[in-house]
Amino acid sequence: MQHDSQGYWKATLGLLTKIMVIWFLVSFGAGILFAPLLNNIHLGGYPLGFWFAHQGSIYIFIALIFWYAKKMGDIDRQFDVHED
């Protein structure tokens, strides 16, 4: 266990960067940029690009919230700043 504030913020910003990239790729990428390509695939009777723009992005965002909470808990424990 460490008390390294710069390491803690580096790990936190690294996690946030990963989450923001995934968020961008799902919302803007799959829903807008790659929608014409993804629309060739159907999911539940709807084109995949449309599905990502309206439903899939919500599911991914909820999964990102839980993943963020888990990973931040891991980072907090690693740097001994957890609240347990």
N, C-alpha and C positions, 0 to 999 in steps of 0.2 A: 504494500500500500504506500502511496506517495501523497505528499502535499505540494503539488507542483501546479500553480495557478496557470502558467502559460501552457503546460501540457493539457490541463483540463479544458481550457478554452480552445485549444487546437483540436482536441477530440470532439468537443461540442460543435465547433464550426464545421468540422469534417462531416459529422453526422447531418447537420443542417444542409450542407451542400449536397450530399447524396439525396436527401429527401426533396430538396428543391428541384434537382435534376429529374428525378422520377416524376414529380408533380408536373413539371413542364412537359416532359415527354408524353405523359398520359393525357393531360388536358389540351395542350396546344398541338402536340405532335400527332397523337392518335386521333384526336377529335377534329383537327382542322388540316394540318399539313399532309398527313398520310391517309386521310379519310378516303380519297378516291381509290387508293391502292387497297385499303382495308375493306372497302365496300364490295369487293369481289368475293369476300368470305361472308357467309351468313351465320348468325347465331340466334337461335330461337325465331327464325323467320325474318330477322331484321339484318340489314347490312352491318358489318362489324364496326365500320367507322361511325355510323349513326349510333350504334349501341354504346361505343366508348364515349361519344359526346354527351349522351343522355343518361346512361346508367353505369357503365363501366368505370368512369372516372370517380363516381361517388363511392363505389366499392373499394377502389384503389385508395382513395383519400382516407376512408375509414381504416383500412389496413395500415396505412402510413401512420395514423395517429397511434394505434396500438404498438406498432414497431418502434416508433419514436419513444414512447413511454418505456418500453422494455430496454431499449438501447441506452437511454438516458439514465435509467436505474443502474445499468451495468457500468456506465462511465462514472456515475456518482460513487458507486462502491469501489471502483478501481482507484479513484483519487481520494477516497475516504471523506467524502462530503455528503454522504447519504443521511437520511433522517431516521433510519431505523433505530 
